[in-house]
């Protein structure tokens, strides 16, 4: 697969009018990864810091403006190497949330979530 860097992904998202959210740092454990995603998307204080709460916040996003929100997770491979099970669990939640917010999804509203992995 073609490796696209975070900057290029962000520029492409901005060009189509999307809101860009970057996962800061390169977390290598489940909790710090969820915290980084929460920070990138400005999750509310009530975020429960577990996978169910991650899904609930990802499929709500009511505190953000309408439109497409692109979450760019550079360095995801670091978590994949350090804790493959946590990586797969978080990646699964992100994928499920994308589907839920897509047109026709069970949580579809004026917001869409796109998750990009520059390392893939």
C-alpha positions in Angstrom: 0.0 0.0 0.0 1.2 3.5 -0.7 2.6 5.3 2.4 1.0 8.7 2.8 2.3 11.0 5.5 0.1 12.8 8.0 0.7 16.2 6.4 -0.5 15.0 3.0 -3.6 13.3 4.5 -4.4 16.5 6.5 -4.0 18.7 3.4 -6.3 16.4 1.4 -8.9 16.4 4.1 -8.8 20.2 4.5 -9.1 20.5 0.7 -12.4 18.7 0.8 -13.7 20.8 3.7 -13.2 18.2 6.4 -12.1 18.9 10.0 -8.8 17.3 10.8 -7.8 15.8 14.1 -4.3 14.5 14.7 -3.5 11.8 17.3 -0.5 13.5 19.1 2.5 11.6 20.3 3.1 7.9 19.6 1.3 6.0 22.3 2.3 2.5 22.8 -0.3 1.2 25.2 -4.1 1.0 25.2 -4.9 3.7 27.8 -2.5 6.3 26.3 -3.9 5.6 22.9 -7.4 6.1 24.0 -6.4 9.3 25.8 -4.6 10.6 22.6 -7.7 9.9 20.5 -9.9 11.6 23.2 -7.6 14.6 23.1 -7.5 14.8 19.3 -11.3 14.8 19.1 -11.9 17.0 22.3 -13.9 14.3 24.0 -16.0 15.6 26.9 -14.9 15.1 30.5 -17.4 12.2 30.9 -15.4 10.0 28.5 -15.1 6.7 30.5 -11.7 5.7 29.2 -12.6 2.2 28.1 -13.4 0.7 24.7 -17.2 1.0 25.1 -16.9 4.7 26.0 -14.5 5.2 23.1 -17.1 3.9 20.7 -19.9 5.9 22.4 -17.9 9.2 22.0 -16.7 8.4 18.5 -20.3 7.8 17.4 -21.7 10.9 19.1 -19.3 13.8 18.3 -22.2 16.2 19.1 -19.7 18.7 20.6 -18.0 19.1 17.2 -19.4 20.9 14.2 -21.2 19.0 11.5 -19.4 17.6 8.5 -16.6 15.1 8.0 -14.1 14.7 10.8 -10.8 13.0 9.8 -8.8 11.4 12.6 -5.2 10.9 11.5 -3.4 8.3 13.7 0.3 8.4 12.7 2.5 6.0 14.6 -0.3 3.4 15.0 2.3 0.7 14.2 4.1 1.5 17.5 1.0 0.3 19.4 0.6 -2.7 17.0 4.2 -3.8 17.8 4.0 -3.1 21.6 0.5 -4.5 22.2 -1.1 -6.2 19.2 -4.3 -7.1 21.1 -4.9 -3.5 22.2 -4.1 -2.3 18.6 -6.7 -4.6 17.1 -9.3 -3.7 19.7 -8.9 0.0 19.2 -8.7 -0.3 15.4 -11.9 -2.4 15.5 -13.7 0.3 17.5 -12.5 3.0 15.1 -13.8 0.9 12.1 -17.1 0.2 13.8 -17.5 3.9 14.6 -16.8 4.9 11.0 -19.5 2.5 9.8 -22.0 3.7 12.4 -21.6 7.3 11.3 -21.6 6.6 7.6 -24.7 7.3 5.5 -27.3 4.7 6.5 -25.3 3.8 9.6 -27.2 3.3 12.9 -25.7 6.5 14.4 -25.6 8.7 11.2 -26.2 12.4 11.7 -24.6 15.5 10.3 -21.1 14.3 11.3 -19.0 11.6 9.6 -15.9 10.0 10.9 -13.0 9.0 8.7 -9.9 7.4 10.2 -6.6 7.5 8.4 -3.5 5.6 9.2 -0.5 7.2 7.4 1.7 4.2 8.3 -0.4 1.7 6.4 
